[in-house]
């Protein structure tokens, strides 16, 4: 059955990297790559200056494994909404090993996916709109203050230019940016982090994040 033409318009083709975590727009992702299927894919993306898509696993593991019978590979399944990953830095410390640092870009919604013969996933996706820029409401200012305190503490102990868990530009007065950074810092289950990623309302996302901060008992660092 063919897809209607209007469903196919505006789709982009992406190599996909299924992970047991969630990449948020503006977030930092560090990867240690040794699987052959990804070494070539990441090398090509870096050379071309193009992003790849990070999607969240809901079955299977990050490293491809044999199934229980030993005649094929275990099932890999992942969520449809993901985030573009732009490679900012790459190093090859030894043959067969690649280290990369990526920055999260735009979210996307997968419409089609396929697993190639060598195990690499590719998909066709529609880019989702960027989050609206919404100021942090007064009742959630404490969430911004807590992160500001953490940043102050980190910078004081490491100095400018360090690779911190949260990288500039710091947009502490923006609901989406603030919620996304907390989603990365809190020990959220991937399923919950994924649900937060898919929310289109940045204020609601931040409200739910504030609930999680309270749940985990995060306190403002001294100073």
SENUMAR-392094 format. One record per residue (C-alpha): residue number from 1; residue in one letter; x, y, z. Coordinates in steps of 0.1 Angstrom, whole numbers, plus 5000, padded with zeros to 4 digits. Each point is the difference from the previous one (the first is absolute). Layout:
N
+-----+-----+------+------+------+
!   n ! res !   c1 !   c2 !   c3 !
+-----+-----+------+------+------+
! NUM !   A !    X !    Y !    Z !
...
+-----+-----+------+------+------+
end
This chain:
223
+-----+-----+------+------+------+
!   n ! res !   c1 !   c2 !   c3 !
+-----+-----+------+------+------+
!   1 !   X ! 5000 ! 5000 ! 5000 !
!   2 !   X ! 5014 ! 5033 ! 4990 !
!   3 !   X ! 5002 ! 5030 ! 5023 !
!   4 !   X ! 4980 ! 5032 ! 4988 !
!   5 !   X ! 5024 ! 5025 ! 4984 !
!   6 !   X ! 4993 ! 5026 ! 5027 !
!   7 !   X ! 5011 ! 4975 ! 5026 !
!   8 !   X ! 5034 ! 4996 ! 4983 !
!   9 !   X ! 5007 ! 5037 ! 4994 !
!  10 !   X ! 5025 ! 5016 ! 5023 !
!  11 !   X ! 5015 ! 4968 ! 5013 !
!  12 !   X ! 5037 ! 4997 ! 5005 !
!  13 !   X ! 5020 ! 4968 ! 5000 !
!  14 !   X ! 5022 ! 4993 ! 5031 !
!  15 !   X ! 5024 ! 4974 ! 5012 !
!  16 !   X ! 4987 ! 4991 ! 5035 !
!  17 !   X ! 5018 ! 4992 ! 5032 !
!  18 !   X ! 4977 ! 4982 ! 5026 !
!  19 !   X ! 5011 ! 5007 ! 5035 !
!  20 !   X ! 4987 ! 4992 ! 5035 !
!  21 !   X ! 4998 ! 5037 ! 5008 !
!  22 !   X ! 4983 ! 5031 ! 4986 !
!  23 !   X ! 5017 ! 5029 ! 4983 !
!  24 !   X ! 4983 ! 5034 ! 5004 !
!  25 !   X ! 5004 ! 5030 ! 4978 !
!  26 !   X ! 5031 ! 5020 ! 5012 !
!  27 !   X ! 5013 ! 4970 ! 5020 !
!  28 !   X ! 5034 ! 4985 ! 4999 !
!  29 !   X ! 5006 ! 4964 ! 4992 !
!  30 !   X ! 5034 ! 4982 ! 5004 !
!  31 !   X ! 5003 ! 4967 ! 4982 !
!  32 !   X ! 5027 ! 4973 ! 4999 !
!  33 !   X ! 4995 ! 4981 ! 4967 !
!  34 !   X ! 5016 ! 4966 ! 4992 !
!  35 !   X ! 4973 ! 4982 ! 4980 !
!  36 !   X ! 5008 ! 4997 ! 4963 !
!  37 !   X ! 4965 ! 5010 ! 4989 !
!  38 !   X ! 5004 ! 5034 ! 5018 !
!  39 !   X ! 5037 ! 5007 ! 4994 !
!  40 !   X ! 4994 ! 5005 ! 4963 !
!  41 !   X ! 4967 ! 5018 ! 5004 !
!  42 !   X ! 5014 ! 5025 ! 5025 !
!  43 !   X ! 5032 ! 5005 ! 4979 !
!  44 !   X ! 4979 ! 5009 ! 4969 !
!  45 !   X ! 4977 ! 5023 ! 5020 !
!  46 !   X ! 5031 ! 5018 ! 5014 !
!  47 !   X ! 5016 ! 5003 ! 4966 !
!  48 !   X ! 4968 ! 5014 ! 4984 !
!  49 !   X ! 4991 ! 5022 ! 5030 !
!  50 !   X ! 4965 ! 4984 ! 5002 !
!  51 !   X ! 4981 ! 4989 ! 5031 !
!  52 !   X ! 4988 ! 4966 ! 5009 !
!  53 !   X ! 4968 ! 4991 ! 5019 !
!  54 !   X ! 5000 ! 4988 ! 5036 !
!  55 !   X ! 4970 ! 4979 ! 5009 !
!  56 !   X ! 4991 ! 4984 ! 5033 !
!  57 !   X ! 5000 ! 4962 ! 5004 !
!  58 !   X ! 4969 ! 4984 ! 5014 !
!  59 !   X ! 5013 ! 4964 ! 4993 !
!  60 !   X ! 5034 ! 4986 ! 4995 !
!  61 !   X ! 5034 ! 5014 ! 5009 !
!  62 !   X ! 5024 ! 5027 ! 4986 !
!  63 !   X ! 5025 ! 4974 ! 4990 !
!  64 !   X ! 4987 ! 4975 ! 4974 !
!  65 !   X ! 4998 ! 4965 ! 5016 !
!  66 !   X ! 4991 ! 4965 ! 4988 !
!  67 !   X ! 4965 ! 4987 ! 5007 !
!  68 !   X ! 4994 ! 4971 ! 5025 !
!  69 !   X ! 5001 ! 4975 ! 4972 !
!  70 !   X ! 5033 ! 5013 ! 4986 !
!  71 !   X ! 4988 ! 5001 ! 4964 !
!  72 !   X ! 4993 ! 5037 ! 4997 !
!  73 !   X ! 5001 ! 5032 ! 5020 !
!  74 !   X ! 4978 ! 5011 ! 5029 !
!  75 !   X ! 4971 ! 5023 ! 4992 !
!  76 !   X ! 5007 ! 5038 ! 5001 !
!  77 !   X ! 4970 ! 5022 ! 5003 !
!  78 !   X ! 4999 ! 5038 ! 5006 !
!  79 !   X ! 4976 ! 5029 ! 5004 !
!  80 !   X ! 4990 ! 5021 ! 4970 !
!  81 !   X ! 5009 ! 5035 ! 5013 !
!  82 !   X ! 5037 ! 5007 ! 5001 !
!  83 !   X ! 5025 ! 5028 ! 4999 !
!  84 !   X ! 5027 ! 5010 ! 4974 !
!  85 !   X ! 5035 ! 4996 ! 5013 !
!  86 !   X ! 5026 ! 5024 ! 4986 !
!  87 !   X ! 5036 ! 4989 ! 5004 !
!  88 !   X ! 5021 ! 5028 ! 5017 !
!  89 !   X ! 5032 ! 4980 ! 5007 !
!  90 !   X ! 5014 ! 4966 ! 4990 !
!  91 !   X ! 5032 ! 4981 ! 5009 !
!  92 !   X ! 5013 ! 4966 ! 4990 !
!  93 !   X ! 5024 ! 4989 ! 5028 !
!  94 !   X ! 5006 ! 4966 ! 4984 !
!  95 !   X ! 4988 ! 4979 ! 4971 !
!  96 !   X ! 4964 ! 4989 ! 5005 !
!  97 !   X ! 4992 ! 5026 ! 5026 !
!  98 !   X ! 4984 ! 5034 ! 4995 !
!  99 !   X ! 4991 ! 5026 ! 5026 !
! 100 !   X ! 4975 ! 5027 ! 4991 !
! 101 !   X ! 4983 ! 5030 ! 5017 !
! 102 !   X ! 4966 ! 5010 ! 4985 !
! 103 !   X ! 4975 ! 5027 ! 5006 !
! 104 !   X ! 4963 ! 4994 ! 4998 !
! 105 !   X ! 4982 ! 5018 ! 4972 !
! 106 !   X ! 4964 ! 4999 ! 4987 !
! 107 !   X ! 4975 ! 4973 ! 5010 !
! 108 !   X ! 4986 ! 4977 ! 4973 !
! 109 !   X ! 4972 ! 4975 ! 4995 !
! 110 !   X ! 5008 ! 4968 ! 4982 !
! 111 !   X ! 4976 ! 4990 ! 4972 !
! 112 !   X ! 5019 ! 4970 ! 4986 !
! 113 !   X ! 5030 ! 4980 ! 5013 !
! 114 !   X ! 5020 ! 4971 ! 4987 !
! 115 !   X ! 5029 ! 4978 ! 5012 !
! 116 !   X ! 5027 ! 4995 ! 4974 !
! 117 !   X ! 5018 ! 4967 ! 4995 !
! 118 !   X ! 5029 ! 5010 ! 5022 !
! 119 !   X ! 4977 ! 5011 ! 5029 !
! 120 !   X ! 5000 ! 5038 ! 4994 !
! 121 !   X ! 4966 ! 5016 ! 5004 !
! 122 !   X ! 4989 ! 5027 ! 4976 !
! 123 !   X ! 4967 ! 5020 ! 5000 !
! 124 !   X ! 4980 ! 5026 ! 4983 !
! 125 !   X ! 4988 ! 5027 ! 5024 !
! 126 !   X ! 4982 ! 5033 ! 5002 !
! 127 !   X ! 5017 ! 5027 ! 5020 !
! 128 !   X ! 4979 ! 5014 ! 5029 !
! 129 !   X ! 4997 ! 5037 ! 5007 !
! 130 !   X ! 5024 ! 5014 ! 5026 !
! 131 !   X ! 4986 ! 5006 ! 5034 !
! 132 !   X ! 4984 ! 5034 ! 5005 !
! 133 !   X ! 5020 ! 5025 ! 5020 !
! 134 !   X ! 4980 ! 5004 ! 5032 !
! 135 !   X ! 5013 ! 5019 ! 5031 !
! 136 !   X ! 5002 ! 4980 ! 5032 !
! 137 !   X ! 4969 ! 5008 ! 5021 !
! 138 !   X ! 5006 ! 5016 ! 5034 !
! 139 !   X ! 4988 ! 4968 ! 5019 !
! 140 !   X ! 5028 ! 4980 ! 4983 !
! 141 !   X ! 5029 ! 5026 ! 5004 !
! 142 !   X ! 5014 ! 4977 ! 5027 !
! 143 !   X ! 5007 ! 4974 ! 4974 !
! 144 !   X ! 5021 ! 5025 ! 4981 !
! 145 !   X ! 5017 ! 5012 ! 5031 !
! 146 !   X ! 5010 ! 4964 ! 5009 !
! 147 !   X ! 5017 ! 4994 ! 4967 !
! 148 !   X ! 5016 ! 5034 ! 5001 !
! 149 !   X ! 5015 ! 4990 ! 5034 !
! 150 !   X ! 5013 ! 4968 ! 4986 !
! 151 !   X ! 5016 ! 5017 ! 4970 !
! 152 !   X ! 5017 ! 5025 ! 5023 !
! 153 !   X ! 5014 ! 4972 ! 5021 !
! 154 !   X ! 5012 ! 4980 ! 4969 !
! 155 !   X ! 5017 ! 5031 ! 4985 !
! 156 !   X ! 5017 ! 5009 ! 5032 !
! 157 !   X ! 5015 ! 4965 ! 5003 !
! 158 !   X ! 5009 ! 4994 ! 4964 !
! 159 !   X ! 5005 ! 5034 ! 4983 !
! 160 !   X ! 4987 ! 5014 ! 4968 !
! 161 !   X ! 5002 ! 4978 ! 4969 !
! 162 !   X ! 4995 ! 4967 ! 5019 !
! 163 !   X ! 4977 ! 4974 ! 4985 !
! 164 !   X ! 4973 ! 5002 ! 5025 !
! 165 !   X ! 4967 ! 4980 ! 5001 !
! 166 !   X ! 4983 ! 5032 ! 4989 !
! 167 !   X ! 5016 ! 5020 ! 4972 !
! 168 !   X ! 4994 ! 5036 ! 4990 !
! 169 !   X ! 4981 ! 5020 ! 4988 !
! 170 !   X ! 4982 ! 5000 ! 5034 !
! 171 !   X ! 4963 ! 5008 ! 4995 !
! 172 !   X ! 4988 ! 4998 ! 5036 !
! 173 !   X ! 4970 ! 5022 ! 4993 !
! 174 !   X ! 4986 ! 4977 ! 4973 !
! 175 !   X ! 4976 ! 4972 ! 5010 !
! 176 !   X ! 5011 ! 4974 ! 4973 !
! 177 !   X ! 5037 ! 5005 ! 5005 !
! 178 !   X ! 4997 ! 4998 ! 5038 !
! 179 !   X ! 4978 ! 4969 ! 4999 !
! 180 !   X ! 5022 ! 4983 ! 4975 !
! 181 !   X ! 5032 ! 5005 ! 5021 !
! 182 !   X ! 4983 ! 4987 ! 5031 !
! 183 !   X ! 4987 ! 4969 ! 4981 !
! 184 !   X ! 5037 ! 4993 ! 4992 !
! 185 !   X ! 5012 ! 5005 ! 5035 !
! 186 !   X ! 4973 ! 4981 ! 5019 !
! 187 !   X ! 5002 ! 4962 ! 5002 !
! 188 !   X ! 4968 ! 4996 ! 4980 !
! 189 !   X ! 4989 ! 4967 ! 4986 !
! 190 !   X ! 5004 ! 5001 ! 4962 !
! 191 !   X ! 4962 ! 4995 ! 4995 !
! 192 !   X ! 4992 ! 5030 ! 5021 !
! 193 !   X ! 5028 ! 5021 ! 4983 !
! 194 !   X ! 4986 ! 4990 ! 4966 !
! 195 !   X ! 4964 ! 5011 ! 5010 !
! 196 !   X ! 5014 ! 5034 ! 5011 !
! 197 !   X ! 5019 ! 5003 ! 4967 !
! 198 !   X ! 4968 ! 4995 ! 4980 !
! 199 !   X ! 4980 ! 5027 ! 5019 !
! 200 !   X ! 4994 ! 5031 ! 4978 !
! 201 !   X ! 4992 ! 5022 ! 5029 !
! 202 !   X ! 5032 ! 5012 ! 5016 !
! 203 !   X ! 4983 ! 5014 ! 5031 !
! 204 !   X ! 4983 ! 4967 ! 5007 !
! 205 !   X ! 5034 ! 4982 ! 4995 !
! 206 !   X ! 5016 ! 5023 ! 5025 !
! 207 !   X ! 4972 ! 4995 ! 5025 !
! 208 !   X ! 5004 ! 4962 ! 4998 !
! 209 !   X ! 5037 ! 5004 ! 5003 !
! 210 !   X ! 4995 ! 5021 ! 5032 !
! 211 !   X ! 4980 ! 4971 ! 5014 !
! 212 !   X ! 5029 ! 4976 ! 4993 !
! 213 !   X ! 5025 ! 5024 ! 5017 !
! 214 !   X ! 4978 ! 4999 ! 5031 !
! 215 !   X ! 4997 ! 4962 ! 4997 !
! 216 !   X ! 5038 ! 4995 ! 4999 !
! 217 !   X ! 5006 ! 5026 ! 5027 !
! 218 !   X ! 5025 ! 5021 ! 4980 !
! 219 !   X ! 5013 ! 5029 ! 5021 !
! 220 !   X ! 5016 ! 5032 ! 4990 !
! 221 !   X ! 5038 ! 4997 ! 5003 !
! 222 !   X ! 5017 ! 5023 ! 5024 !
! 223 !   X ! 5012 ! 5034 ! 4988 !
+-----+-----+------+------+------+
end
